[in-house]
Amino acid sequence: MFFRFISYLNFLRHSTNQHDVHSPFVYNYVTNCLYQKPKKSKKKCLNVLLKSIEYFKFKKVKIQENDEYKSKIKLQFSNLIWDSSKIDLMYFKSTKYTNPTELLKDVEINNGTLLFFDNIYRSPEEHFYWKNFVHWNKATVTIDLYYCGLVFLRKEQAKEHFTIRI
């Protein structure tokens, strides 16, 4: 509990809103997706996930370790292709993977694929693993939203990390 409290204070100290984002891709995502109403769920992480699927018009989605989220997504998006070998978005309940390339060994990614990690501040270990993804050479855009972490794999963009309040 102490870790989460201190982590949240550090997050608030380092985080910004859309006004300090200098990447057009991230600025548009934050202002036109994350900060838009209405909320799709009371759970912040699920809300971000649902809004992201809609905003990016993802078609091929893989949800790891969370049947509750999968069923809620199916209710809102009936046209998704599930568990395909090619993916647009892959959700993980945990960042427990020490080697980021291990995650993608059975899937084919597209330019713009989003790796979505729930609760990256759950424990010191989870946060340590999250930092592995932030520093991973294939990750071009990483966004720390405290409640979840987003890793975008975009070839056309320079590597950047953002810490954004939602």
trRosetta pair geometry for C-beta under 8 A, 3 or more apart (Angstrom, degrees):
i j d omega theta_ij theta_ji phi_ij phi_ji
1 4 5.9 -54 -153 34 35 110
1 5 6.5 35 151 -20 66 106
2 5 5.7 -56 -150 35 33 112
2 6 6.3 25 158 -11 68 108
3 6 6.2 -62 -147 43 27 104
3 7 5.9 28 156 -21 65 114
3 121 7.7 -176 133 177 95 85
3 123 6.7 54 93 -147 155 42
3 124 5.5 -107 -140 -52 148 87
4 7 5.6 -56 -141 40 28 114
4 8 6.2 31 158 -23 64 105
4 121 5.9 110 -122 139 74 108
4 122 7.9 -7 -87 -139 109 20
5 8 5.9 -55 -150 32 26 109
5 9 6.7 24 152 -15 61 105
6 9 5.7 -54 -151 36 34 111
6 10 6.4 32 152 -16 66 107
7 10 5.7 -57 -148 40 32 111
7 11 6.1 38 151 -24 66 105
7 121 4.7 163 131 -152 150 126
7 127 6.7 -132 -123 -86 140 154
7 146 8.0 143 135 -140 99 92
8 11 5.4 -48 -145 33 33 116
8 12 6.4 34 155 -19 64 102
8 121 7.2 119 -62 148 71 163
8 146 6.7 66 -118 -151 73 132
9 12 5.8 -53 -150 35 31 110
9 13 6.4 32 152 -21 63 107
10 13 5.6 -55 -148 35 32 114
10 14 6.3 9 161 -2 67 112
11 14 6.4 -74 -147 47 26 94
11 15 5.5 26 163 -33 68 119
11 121 7.4 -60 -50 -70 137 152
11 144 7.2 -134 -131 137 103 119
11 146 4.8 78 -176 -92 159 112
11 163 6.6 -153 -152 -175 71 121
12 15 5.9 -51 -125 28 24 112
12 165 7.3 54 -119 -89 63 119
14 163 5.0 21 117 84 99 158
15 144 7.7 -120 -98 95 98 100
15 146 7.4 -38 -74 -41 147 111
15 163 4.4 -110 -100 132 67 95
15 164 6.0 132 -162 -119 98 9
15 165 4.6 110 136 -45 134 85
16 19 7.1 -124 172 63 105 71
16 20 3.6 -85 -170 56 148 132
16 21 6.8 169 103 -49 127 74
16 162 7.5 -84 49 -165 107 89
16 163 6.8 97 12 82 75 73
16 164 6.1 -42 70 -107 67 63
16 165 7.1 -149 89 5 18 91
17 20 6.8 96 55 17 50 92
17 21 8.0 -91 119 -16 37 101
17 30 7.7 153 177 164 58 139
17 164 6.8 90 -120 -154 30 83
17 165 5.7 -45 -80 53 76 102
18 21 5.5 -55 -153 19 47 120
18 27 5.9 96 -163 -143 93 72
18 30 4.6 177 -94 110 98 129
18 31 4.9 82 -133 -64 158 93
18 35 6.7 -61 -34 -23 132 148
18 164 7.7 50 -66 -144 53 122
21 26 5.0 -129 -172 106 129 109
21 27 4.6 170 102 -79 118 78
21 30 6.1 141 -1 16 165 148
21 162 6.3 24 -114 -129 101 138
21 164 7.2 11 -69 -93 122 122
22 27 7.6 28 -113 -48 3 120
23 26 4.1 59 79 20 115 106
23 27 6.2 177 83 -14 55 86
23 141 7.1 157 155 -117 169 123
23 157 7.3 49 -151 -154 125 124
23 160 5.8 -180 -57 70 139 163
23 162 7.5 -106 23 -56 127 131
24 27 5.6 -55 -136 40 29 113
24 28 6.1 27 164 -17 65 107
25 28 6.3 -62 -153 37 22 106
25 29 6.4 20 153 -17 61 112
25 141 6.8 -107 100 -78 132 162
25 152 7.9 -167 141 115 136 168
25 154 7.2 114 -161 161 170 179
25 157 6.3 -53 9 -96 154 143
26 29 5.5 -55 -145 39 33 114
26 30 6.1 31 158 -18 68 107
26 141 6.3 -169 -68 -159 109 134
26 143 6.8 162 -134 -83 115 122
26 160 7.4 -106 -24 98 144 133
26 162 5.6 143 -167 -27 154 160
26 164 7.9 -171 173 -49 114 145
27 30 6.0 -57 -145 38 26 107
27 31 6.1 6 165 -2 65 114
28 31 6.3 -63 -134 48 26 97
28 32 5.3 -10 180 14 67 123
28 33 7.9 59 135 -5 62 98
29 32 6.9 -59 -112 53 13 88
29 33 5.2 -31 -170 29 54 127
29 34 6.7 47 141 -11 72 103
29 55 6.9 104 -137 142 72 149
30 33 7.0 -45 -88 53 7 85
30 34 5.0 -38 -141 41 48 122
30 35 6.1 43 157 -14 67 107
30 164 6.0 -117 -112 -166 131 156
31 34 7.8 7 -28 50 14 83
31 35 5.6 -27 -130 41 36 126
31 36 7.9 71 151 -47 41 87
32 35 7.9 32 -9 50 14 88
32 36 6.3 12 179 -41 32 127
32 55 6.9 129 113 -138 92 119
33 36 6.0 -63 -146 15 11 115
33 51 5.2 130 178 151 88 109
33 52 6.5 70 172 -90 141 52
33 54 7.8 161 -135 79 99 90
33 55 3.8 -3 -106 -88 123 157
34 48 6.5 9 -117 -121 94 87
34 51 6.4 129 -93 111 44 148
34 145 7.8 -146 -138 -116 143 135
34 164 7.6 73 104 125 166 135
34 166 5.4 -92 173 -117 119 118
35 166 7.5 -139 -77 -135 66 78
36 51 7.2 157 61 -147 100 128
39 42 7.0 72 139 -82 139 41
39 47 5.4 -39 -160 -130 88 131
40 46 7.5 -127 98 128 96 83
40 47 5.3 148 54 -133 82 66
40 50 3.9 -131 107 100 151 143
40 51 6.0 -175 4 -53 131 78
40 54 7.9 170 -70 -7 153 138
40 76 7.0 34 -167 -109 123 161
41 46 4.1 -50 88 102 162 111
41 47 4.4 -143 56 -68 85 72
41 50 6.0 127 -9 4 111 141
41 72 7.0 50 -91 167 133 147
42 47 7.5 -179 39 -53 5 117
43 46 4.1 56 82 21 111 112
43 47 6.3 179 85 -18 53 86
44 47 5.5 -56 -146 34 29 116
44 48 6.5 28 157 -18 65 103
44 145 7.8 -164 150 137 116 119
44 147 4.3 -61 100 -163 125 176
44 148 7.5 -165 116 -7 92 103
44 166 6.7 136 -163 96 115 122
45 48 5.8 -52 -151 35 32 110
45 49 6.4 33 150 -20 64 107
45 118 5.1 70 -176 -130 153 88
45 119 6.8 -47 -69 -43 155 71
45 147 4.8 -145 -63 145 84 108
45 148 4.4 122 -125 -49 95 122
46 49 5.4 -53 -146 37 35 115
46 50 6.2 33 157 -17 68 106
46 69 5.9 -150 -110 -117 101 96
46 72 6.5 5 -163 96 131 152
47 50 6.0 -56 -145 38 27 107
47 51 6.2 23 158 -13 63 111
48 51 5.9 -59 -144 42 27 109
48 52 6.0 30 157 -23 64 111
48 116 8.0 172 113 -150 106 121
48 145 6.3 127 -100 101 161 170
48 147 7.2 153 -4 87 138 118
48 148 5.7 -161 67 45 147 140
48 150 7.9 -123 156 -58 129 120
48 166 6.9 26 -81 158 115 176
49 52 5.8 -58 -146 34 25 112
49 53 6.6 27 156 -20 62 103
49 69 6.7 0 97 -163 164 123
49 73 7.2 -73 132 -84 115 115
49 91 6.4 33 -131 -103 131 131
49 116 6.0 102 -106 171 94 157
49 148 7.6 -157 -51 -128 90 175
50 53 5.9 -51 -150 31 31 111
50 54 6.6 24 155 -11 63 108
50 72 7.5 -72 -76 130 120 106
50 73 6.7 -157 -96 -105 81 76
50 76 6.1 33 -144 71 113 164
51 54 5.8 -61 -152 42 32 109
51 55 5.9 30 155 -21 69 112
52 55 5.7 -54 -135 39 30 110
52 56 6.0 4 173 5 67 112
52 58 7.4 28 129 -11 79 128
52 89 7.1 133 121 -116 115 144
52 114 6.6 -141 165 127 134 171
52 116 7.2 162 75 -91 160 136
52 150 7.7 -173 -108 -115 153 134
53 56 6.9 -70 -139 50 18 91
53 58 4.9 -81 -139 41 66 114
53 61 6.8 -1 -117 -85 118 140
53 73 6.7 117 -28 -145 168 110
53 76 7.9 113 83 101 136 119
53 77 5.9 -87 140 -46 138 158
53 80 7.6 -32 -164 -87 130 130
53 89 6.5 -94 -95 14 81 166
54 57 7.4 12 -177 -74 28 49
54 76 8.0 -65 -62 146 110 123
54 77 7.6 -146 -74 -77 75 119
56 88 7.2 173 125 162 123 120
56 89 7.6 129 78 -59 139 119
56 112 7.2 170 -161 164 126 117
56 114 7.0 157 20 -18 172 136
58 61 5.8 84 133 -69 124 97
58 80 7.4 22 111 -120 86 104
58 88 4.0 176 -144 108 91 133
58 89 4.6 1 -148 -11 159 119
58 114 7.4 -82 -84 30 137 118
59 79 7.3 -54 -134 125 81 94
59 80 6.4 176 -167 -129 40 57
59 81 5.8 30 149 15 82 101
59 88 5.9 95 42 -6 62 145
60 80 7.4 148 -97 -169 20 78
60 81 4.7 -26 -103 72 70 107
60 84 4.5 -64 -152 43 116 136
60 86 5.6 8 139 102 171 77
60 87 5.1 -142 120 -126 106 40
60 88 4.8 120 55 -1 78 90
60 89 7.5 158 90 28 56 67
61 73 7.0 -125 125 151 160 150
61 80 5.1 -21 20 -171 117 131
61 81 7.3 139 21 71 66 53
61 82 6.3 -31 74 -107 80 59
61 87 7.0 83 -115 -150 18 91
61 88 6.6 -43 -71 59 61 91
61 89 4.9 -10 -116 68 81 100
61 90 7.6 169 -161 -83 52 39
61 91 7.4 20 -176 -7 97 103
62 82 7.1 114 -97 -167 51 58
62 83 5.5 93 -114 -98 88 47
62 84 7.3 -122 -60 40 99 60
62 87 5.1 -53 -2 -113 113 135
62 89 7.3 -175 32 97 63 57
62 90 4.6 -5 65 -116 104 80
62 91 7.1 -167 97 26 56 69
62 107 6.8 -104 -5 -100 160 146
63 66 5.7 -94 169 63 108 89
63 67 7.9 131 116 -90 127 32
63 69 5.8 -168 -154 94 138 107
63 70 4.3 -172 71 -80 155 98
63 73 7.0 175 -59 24 143 147
63 82 7.7 -40 13 -144 93 100
63 90 8.0 -174 -78 -157 29 48
63 91 4.6 -2 -121 56 66 118
64 90 7.0 34 -15 178 107 89
64 91 6.2 -166 26 92 73 63
64 92 4.9 0 59 -107 125 62
64 93 6.5 -128 101 1 81 83
65 92 7.0 42 34 -155 116 54
65 93 4.1 -101 97 13 118 126
65 94 6.8 -17 76 6 162 96
66 69 4.2 23 129 22 120 114
66 70 6.3 148 101 -20 70 88
66 91 6.7 -73 42 123 127 123
66 93 4.9 147 -50 -70 109 114
66 118 7.3 93 -59 -12 152 155
67 70 5.3 -54 -144 38 38 117
67 71 6.2 37 159 -20 70 103
68 71 6.2 -57 -151 35 26 106
68 72 6.6 20 154 -13 62 109
69 72 5.7 -60 -147 40 33 109
69 73 6.1 33 155 -20 68 107
69 91 6.6 -123 117 134 147 159
70 73 5.8 -55 -147 36 29 110
70 74 6.4 32 154 -21 63 106
70 82 7.8 68 -155 -131 112 131
71 74 5.6 -51 -147 34 33 114
71 75 6.8 40 152 -25 62 100
72 75 5.7 -47 -154 26 35 115
72 76 7.0 16 155 -4 63 107
73 76 6.2 -69 -154 45 34 99
73 77 5.8 -29 170 36 75 108
73 80 7.1 -7 143 10 108 161
74 77 6.9 -79 -120 65 22 68
74 78 7.0 60 -175 -100 62 54
74 80 7.3 -111 -103 44 61 121
77 80 4.9 59 126 -30 113 112
81 84 5.0 32 131 -40 114 127
84 87 6.3 163 74 -75 90 64
85 106 7.1 -104 -133 154 83 69
85 107 5.8 -173 -171 -127 50 54
85 108 5.6 46 136 7 84 97
86 107 7.1 135 -105 -172 18 79
86 108 4.5 -33 -99 72 70 105
86 109 7.8 165 -152 -83 63 11
86 110 6.7 64 -179 -46 99 97
87 90 5.2 44 150 -55 154 97
87 107 5.0 -5 0 -176 119 133
87 108 7.2 148 13 69 70 52
87 109 6.4 -32 62 -104 86 58
87 110 7.4 -143 85 2 43 91
87 113 6.1 73 100 -136 84 118
88 110 6.0 -13 -100 34 64 130
88 112 7.2 -15 -150 105 82 95
88 113 6.0 -147 -154 -114 30 67
88 114 7.1 17 147 23 63 86
89 113 7.1 -177 -75 -161 34 65
89 114 4.7 -6 -113 64 80 100
89 116 6.3 17 -172 -10 97 120
90 103 7.4 140 120 163 149 114
90 107 6.8 138 -76 80 141 174
90 113 7.2 19 1 177 98 108
90 114 7.4 -179 29 93 60 56
90 115 5.4 -16 67 -115 98 67
90 116 6.8 178 87 24 45 79
91 116 4.6 -27 -107 74 67 112
91 118 7.2 45 -177 -33 94 102
92 95 6.8 105 111 -80 131 47
92 97 7.6 -71 -153 -3 158 118
92 103 7.4 -60 -67 -133 142 129
92 115 7.1 8 0 -178 114 88
92 116 6.9 165 22 85 68 56
92 117 5.1 -16 69 -108 103 68
92 118 6.8 -148 97 12 53 83
93 118 5.1 -26 -139 45 43 129
93 119 7.6 8 -179 32 60 110
94 97 7.9 127 108 -14 87 74
94 117 7.5 -30 129 -155 12 93
94 118 7.3 -30 -53 62 34 90
94 119 7.7 -29 -99 70 52 101
94 122 7.7 -61 -121 32 78 152
94 126 6.6 -103 -156 -118 77 105
94 129 8.0 25 157 84 79 153
95 117 4.9 38 -72 -157 95 141
95 120 5.9 52 -23 -120 139 79
95 126 5.2 106 44 -162 104 71
95 127 7.9 94 60 -73 144 16
95 129 3.9 159 125 103 101 115
95 130 4.7 -39 -149 -66 176 69
95 132 7.7 154 166 45 113 104
95 133 6.7 -103 -147 -12 117 129
95 149 7.1 23 -74 45 132 136
96 125 7.6 26 -112 135 74 111
96 126 7.2 -43 -67 -104 66 71
96 129 6.0 -96 -105 -89 19 175
97 100 6.6 106 115 -94 117 37
97 102 5.5 -162 -166 74 116 116
97 103 5.3 81 145 -60 174 99
97 129 6.6 119 58 -169 47 126
98 102 7.6 43 62 16 62 143
98 129 6.4 -91 -94 -117 49 100
98 132 6.7 177 -162 -84 45 174
99 102 4.2 87 85 -16 100 113
99 103 8.0 -171 100 -13 64 75
99 132 7.9 -96 -97 165 21 143
100 103 5.9 -41 -170 14 48 115
100 104 7.6 18 150 -1 69 104
100 132 6.1 -174 -42 133 102 102
100 133 5.5 132 -96 -101 126 71
100 136 4.3 -11 28 -108 165 145
100 138 7.1 -165 120 44 131 112
100 139 7.4 -78 -172 -34 162 112
101 104 6.0 -68 -156 45 47 100
101 105 7.0 75 147 -60 71 84
101 138 7.5 111 -84 1 84 139
102 105 6.0 -25 -157 -21 37 117
103 115 7.0 60 131 -131 152 137
104 107 5.5 -88 -150 60 62 92
104 109 6.1 -30 -144 -34 130 117
109 113 4.0 -86 -160 -7 98 160
109 153 5.6 5 161 79 144 154
110 113 5.1 132 52 -53 67 92
111 153 7.2 -122 -136 114 39 82
111 154 6.2 73 -178 -132 80 50
111 155 5.2 -56 -126 6 115 105
111 156 7.4 62 -176 -7 129 92
112 152 6.9 -27 -149 -164 42 98
112 153 7.2 -42 24 75 8 68
112 154 5.7 49 -84 -95 52 86
113 152 7.5 153 82 -153 45 51
113 153 4.7 -2 58 45 92 114
114 150 6.2 -30 -161 -161 104 96
114 151 7.1 138 -161 74 52 52
114 152 5.6 -22 -102 -99 72 69
114 153 7.8 -154 -74 14 28 78
115 133 7.2 -133 97 -153 136 136
115 139 7.9 -76 37 -103 125 104
115 150 7.4 143 77 -162 55 45
115 151 4.1 -13 59 62 105 108
115 152 8.0 -156 24 -68 71 25
115 153 7.3 65 -12 -25 100 103
116 148 6.5 0 -175 173 83 128
116 149 7.8 157 -159 83 41 51
116 150 5.9 -8 -108 -109 67 72
116 151 7.9 -146 -63 28 31 73
117 120 5.5 70 114 -73 117 100
117 130 6.4 178 107 -109 156 94
117 133 7.1 168 -23 22 148 168
117 148 6.1 160 85 -167 54 75
117 149 4.3 -10 61 59 111 95
117 150 7.6 -156 25 -70 77 30
117 151 7.3 50 -10 -7 108 103
118 147 7.9 -35 -154 152 61 70
118 148 5.4 -36 -113 -110 40 97
119 122 4.3 55 146 -54 111 106
119 126 6.8 -29 120 167 82 157
119 147 6.9 -32 -85 -174 52 51
119 148 6.9 -11 -28 -88 35 62
120 126 5.9 -174 -161 143 39 103
120 127 6.0 91 154 -101 76 61
120 130 4.1 74 -160 -89 115 150
120 144 6.9 -109 76 -135 150 86
120 146 7.7 -142 56 -166 98 22
120 148 6.5 101 -12 -152 100 24
120 149 4.1 62 -51 -23 149 118
121 126 6.9 177 -110 93 4 118
121 127 5.5 39 -111 -77 53 111
121 146 6.2 -20 -4 -164 137 65
122 126 4.3 55 51 16 95 163
122 127 7.9 -173 41 -38 56 78
123 126 4.7 101 49 4 75 101
123 127 7.1 -145 90 -2 41 87
124 127 5.8 -59 -148 40 32 110
124 128 6.2 39 152 -25 66 105
125 128 5.5 -52 -149 33 32 115
125 129 6.5 29 154 -15 65 104
126 129 5.9 -58 -152 38 31 109
126 130 6.4 37 148 -25 65 104
127 130 5.3 -46 -147 30 36 118
127 131 6.7 41 152 -22 63 99
128 131 5.8 -52 -158 29 32 112
128 132 7.3 41 143 -24 61 96
129 132 5.4 -40 -161 19 43 118
129 133 7.3 40 146 -14 64 97
130 133 5.8 -55 -163 33 40 110
130 134 6.6 43 143 -22 69 103
130 144 7.6 87 158 -106 132 102
130 149 5.2 153 -147 -28 117 168
131 134 5.2 -46 -146 32 42 117
131 135 6.3 25 158 -6 69 107
132 135 6.3 -69 -150 48 27 98
132 136 6.4 53 147 -54 64 95
133 136 5.2 -26 -145 -6 37 124
133 139 5.8 102 171 -57 69 157
133 142 6.5 142 123 -116 90 133
133 149 6.9 117 80 132 139 136
133 151 5.1 -90 169 -77 120 142
134 139 6.8 -116 -136 99 18 152
134 142 4.7 -166 -117 101 69 170
134 144 7.7 -5 -88 -53 126 108
134 149 7.9 -83 -61 -167 93 133
134 151 7.9 -127 -79 -98 44 102
134 161 5.4 41 -159 -109 107 134
135 139 7.8 66 66 50 14 125
136 139 4.4 80 72 0 99 110
136 151 7.4 23 49 -149 130 139
138 153 5.8 -6 153 -124 95 108
139 142 5.4 33 160 -57 129 105
139 151 4.7 -66 -125 -159 117 106
139 152 7.3 95 -158 61 72 44
139 153 6.6 -72 -108 -86 44 70
139 159 7.2 77 102 -132 66 98
140 152 6.1 -62 65 97 87 84
140 153 6.4 106 10 -139 97 31
140 154 4.7 -109 65 54 142 76
140 155 7.3 -155 -46 -74 153 17
140 157 4.7 114 151 82 133 98
140 158 7.1 149 -165 113 98 15
140 159 5.3 -111 -143 -94 53 58
140 160 7.4 22 157 23 63 69
141 150 7.8 -16 117 114 90 98
141 151 7.6 150 86 -159 56 38
141 152 4.0 -1 61 52 103 117
141 154 6.0 18 1 23 109 120
141 157 5.9 -6 -43 112 106 147
141 159 7.7 -161 -65 -142 42 40
141 160 5.7 1 -114 63 70 87
141 161 7.9 159 -160 -89 44 36
141 162 7.4 2 -170 4 87 107
142 149 6.9 -4 -172 -178 95 99
142 150 6.8 162 -155 86 48 58
142 151 5.3 -7 -106 -105 84 68
142 152 7.4 -156 -72 22 38 72
142 160 7.7 -162 33 99 66 49
142 161 4.7 -12 66 -116 101 80
142 162 7.2 179 92 28 53 65
143 149 7.0 166 84 -158 54 53
143 150 4.3 0 52 54 101 107
143 152 7.7 44 -6 -11 101 103
143 161 7.7 175 -80 -161 34 53
143 162 4.8 -11 -113 68 76 102
143 163 7.8 162 -162 -87 54 26
143 164 6.0 -21 -165 17 103 115
144 149 5.6 -14 -108 -111 59 89
144 161 7.3 30 -10 178 101 96
144 162 7.0 -164 27 97 70 51
144 163 4.5 -15 66 -111 111 73
144 164 7.3 145 74 21 57 63
145 148 5.3 2 61 59 114 71
145 149 7.0 -171 24 -85 77 37
145 150 7.0 50 -11 -8 112 102
145 164 5.9 -24 -100 72 71 85
145 165 8.0 117 -149 -126 64 14
145 166 5.3 10 -160 -3 110 123
146 165 7.7 21 -3 -113 124 55
146 166 7.9 -152 36 28 99 91
147 166 7.3 -78 21 54 120 121
152 157 7.7 17 108 54 121 146
154 157 4.3 32 102 19 119 116
157 160 7.3 -76 156 13 110 105
